Amino acid sequence: MAVRSEIDSQNIPAHVAVIMDGNGRWAKQKGGLRIFGHQSAITAVRETVEAAAEVGVRYLTLYAFSTENWSRPAHEVMALMQLLVHTIRQETPTLLKNSIRLQAIGQIENLPASCQKELAEAIELTKAGTRTTLLLALSYSGRWDLTQAAQRMAAEVAAGRLLPAQITEQTLAGFLSTAGIPDPELLIRTSGEQRISNFLLWQLAYTELFITDLLWPDFRREHFYDALRAYQQRERRFGKTSEQLTIS
């Protein structure tokens, strides 16, 4: 596993996104309920956030709860919401200590009132953080993000404030929930699944993928460093040839 000293400080992705997968399977392997896996994943979140801040990642987006997750058994969803409230309350002092700003994207209005309250308070308390922005994707889906962007653009067109011919890629990006935030350069997915699961569909167009078989509760800062090293060893061409990159 990589150590921090092996990371090239001049080639740090500005934005890293993480699909935190495998909590349920981890719990099953341990002979526990699925919520045990979710509870055990808090350490992985803490170490990942701290590692990202330490190496200079400006934005870290964690896929914490997808729109599709609402279809899980009601008792698991309720337990997850309670855990979310507890975790936000517990981790806010650490975010403040490390100058980490908390934000959230997704259909936040669908969360229980207690979750919305804790989230809003933590966002307000940490808003002065300048080191790293931690973006929680909650009740989020990439298709929802694109749909709401299209709806908002259509409203602007209907009001005469935007002409269809004026809509560009940059225009659309400005209506997404991540407006003003650079697209992720690196996506980390645990548990070995080979898909992006309706996450940041527009934003991941040219993102480097790092997939590990490790289940999320076992993920530690050393594994985050592994992902960064893999990213730094890749050639990002954006449709160009290697020769073109060399010339430029």
C-alpha positions in Angstrom: 0.0 0.0 0.0 1.1 3.5 -0.7 2.2 6.1 1.9 1.7 9.8 1.7 5.4 10.5 0.9 4.9 8.6 -2.4 2.2 11.0 -3.6 3.3 13.7 -6.1 2.1 16.9 -4.4 2.1 18.7 -7.8 -0.4 16.3 -9.4 -3.3 16.1 -6.9 -6.8 15.9 -8.4 -8.8 19.0 -7.4 -12.0 16.8 -7.0 -12.3 13.2 -6.0 -15.6 11.4 -5.9 -16.2 8.1 -4.0 -18.9 5.4 -4.4 -18.8 3.9 -0.9 -20.0 0.3 -1.6 -19.9 -3.0 0.2 -21.2 -2.2 3.7 -23.9 -4.8 3.6 -21.6 -7.5 2.2 -19.0 -6.6 4.9 -21.6 -7.0 7.6 -22.8 -10.4 6.2 -19.2 -11.7 6.2 -19.0 -10.7 9.9 -22.3 -12.3 10.7 -24.0 -9.0 11.5 -27.0 -7.0 10.2 -26.5 -4.6 7.3 -26.7 -1.6 9.6 -23.6 -3.0 11.4 -21.7 -2.5 8.1 -23.0 1.1 7.8 -21.9 1.8 11.4 -18.5 0.3 10.8 -18.0 2.5 7.7 -17.7 5.7 9.7 -14.0 5.1 10.2 -13.5 4.7 6.5 -15.3 8.0 5.9 -13.2 9.8 8.5 -9.9 8.5 7.2 -10.7 9.3 3.6 -11.8 12.9 4.4 -8.7 13.5 6.5 -6.4 12.0 3.9 -8.0 14.1 1.2 -7.6 17.3 3.2 -4.0 16.5 4.1 -2.8 16.0 0.5 -4.7 19.0 -0.9 -7.8 17.6 -2.6 -10.1 20.7 -2.8 -13.4 18.8 -3.2 -14.4 15.4 -2.0 -17.8 14.0 -3.0 -19.2 11.0 -1.1 -22.1 9.1 -2.5 -23.8 8.6 0.8 -27.4 7.8 -0.2 -28.8 7.4 -3.6 -32.4 8.0 -4.8 -32.6 4.2 -5.4 -31.7 3.5 -1.8 -35.2 4.7 -0.7 -36.5 1.3 -2.1 -34.5 -0.6 0.6 -36.4 -2.2 3.5 -38.0 0.6 5.6 -36.2 -0.5 8.8 -32.8 -0.2 7.1 -33.6 3.2 5.7 -34.7 4.5 9.1 -31.6 3.1 10.7 -29.5 4.8 8.0 -31.2 8.2 8.6 -30.6 7.9 12.3 -27.0 7.0 11.7 -26.6 10.0 9.4 -27.9 12.4 12.1 -25.6 10.9 14.7 -22.6 10.9 12.4 -23.0 14.5 11.2 -23.4 15.7 14.9 -20.3 13.6 15.9 -18.0 14.6 13.1 -18.8 18.4 12.9 -16.1 19.3 15.5 -13.5 17.4 13.5 -14.5 19.2 10.3 -14.2 22.5 12.1 -10.8 21.6 13.5 -9.5 20.7 10.0 -11.1 23.7 8.2 -13.3 21.4 6.1 -16.5 22.9 4.7 -19.6 20.6 4.5 -22.1 20.9 1.6 -24.7 18.6 0.2 -26.3 17.8 -3.1 -29.5 15.8 -3.9 -33.1 15.9 -3.0 -32.4 17.1 0.5 -36.1 17.9 1.1 -36.9 14.2 1.0 -34.8 13.5 4.0 -36.4 13.3 7.5 -36.7 16.7 9.2 -34.1 15.7 11.8 -31.6 14.9 9.1 -32.3 18.2 7.3 -31.8 20.1 10.6 -28.5 18.5 11.5 -27.2 18.9 8.0 -28.2 22.6 7.8 -26.6 23.3 11.1 -23.3 21.5 10.2 -23.2 23.3 6.8 -23.7 26.7 8.5 -21.1 25.9 11.2 -18.4 24.8 8.7 -19.1 27.4 6.0 -15.8 29.2 6.7 -13.7 26.1 6.0 -11.1 26.8 3.4 -9.0 23.6 3.2 -11.4 21.1 1.6 -15.1 21.0 0.7 -16.8 17.7 1.7 -19.8 17.2 -0.6 -22.4 14.7 0.6 -24.6 13.3 -2.2 -27.8 12.5 -0.3 -31.0 11.2 -2.0 -29.0 11.9 -5.2 -29.1 10.5 -8.7 -27.4 11.6 -11.8 -30.6 11.4 -13.8 -32.4 13.5 -11.3 -29.6 16.1 -11.5 -29.8 16.3 -15.3 -33.7 16.4 -15.1 -33.8 19.2 -12.6 -31.2 21.1 -14.7 -33.3 20.7 -17.8 -36.4 21.9 -16.0 -34.7 25.0 -14.7 -33.3 25.8 -18.1 -36.7 25.4 -19.6 -38.1 27.8 -17.1 -35.5 30.4 -18.1 -36.3 29.9 -21.7 -40.0 30.2 -21.1 -39.4 33.5 -19.1 -37.4 34.9 -22.0 -34.2 35.0 -20.0 -32.4 32.3 -22.0 -32.5 31.5 -25.7 -32.3 27.8 -26.8 -29.3 28.8 -29.1 -27.5 30.1 -26.0 -27.5 26.7 -24.3 -24.0 25.2 -24.3 -22.3 22.5 -22.2 -21.2 25.3 -19.9 -24.8 26.6 -19.6 -26.1 23.1 -18.7 -23.3 22.6 -16.2 -24.3 25.8 -14.5 -27.7 24.4 -13.7 -26.4 21.1 -12.2 -26.3 20.7 -8.4 -22.5 20.9 -8.7 -22.4 24.3 -10.4 -19.2 26.1 -9.7 -17.4 22.9 -8.7 -14.8 21.3 -11.0 -15.7 17.9 -12.4 -14.1 15.0 -10.6 -10.7 13.9 -12.0 -10.8 10.7 -10.0 -13.7 8.3 -9.0 -13.0 5.7 -6.4 -15.4 2.7 -6.1 -15.1 0.0 -3.6 -16.4 -3.6 -3.6 -15.3 -4.3 -7.1 -18.5 -3.4 -8.9 -17.8 -2.2 -12.4 -20.5 0.6 -12.8 -21.1 4.2 -11.8 -24.6 3.6 -10.4 -26.4 6.7 -11.6 -23.8 9.0 -9.9 -22.7 12.3 -11.4 -23.5 11.1 -14.9 -22.6 14.4 -16.6 -19.7 15.3 -14.4 -17.9 11.9 -14.8 -17.4 12.2 -18.6 -13.6 12.3 -18.4 -13.0 11.1 -14.9 -10.4 8.4 -14.2 -11.9 5.3 -12.5 -10.2 3.4 -9.7 -12.0 0.3 -8.7 -11.0 -1.8 -5.8 -12.4 -5.1 -4.5 -12.0 -3.9 -0.9 -15.3 -3.4 0.9 -15.9 0.1 2.1 -15.7 -0.5 5.9 -12.1 -1.7 5.4 -11.0 1.3 3.3 -8.3 3.4 5.0 -6.1 6.4 4.1 -3.4 4.1 2.6 -6.0 2.9 0.1 -6.9 6.5 -0.8 -3.2 7.0 -1.4 -3.2 3.9 -3.7 -5.9 5.5 -5.7 -4.0 8.8 -6.0 -0.9 7.0 -7.1 -2.8 5.1 -9.8 -4.3 8.4 -11.0 -0.9 10.0 -11.1 0.5 7.2 -13.3 -2.1 7.7 -16.0 -2.0 9.8 -19.1 -5.1 12.0 -19.4 -5.5 12.7 -23.1 -9.1 14.1 -23.4 -9.4 12.7 -26.9 -5.9 13.8 -28.0 -2.9 11.6 -28.8 0.1 11.1 -26.6 2.2 13.0 -29.2 -0.1 16.0 -29.1 0.2 16.2 -25.3 4.0 16.0 -25.6 4.1 18.9 -28.1 1.8 21.1 -26.0 
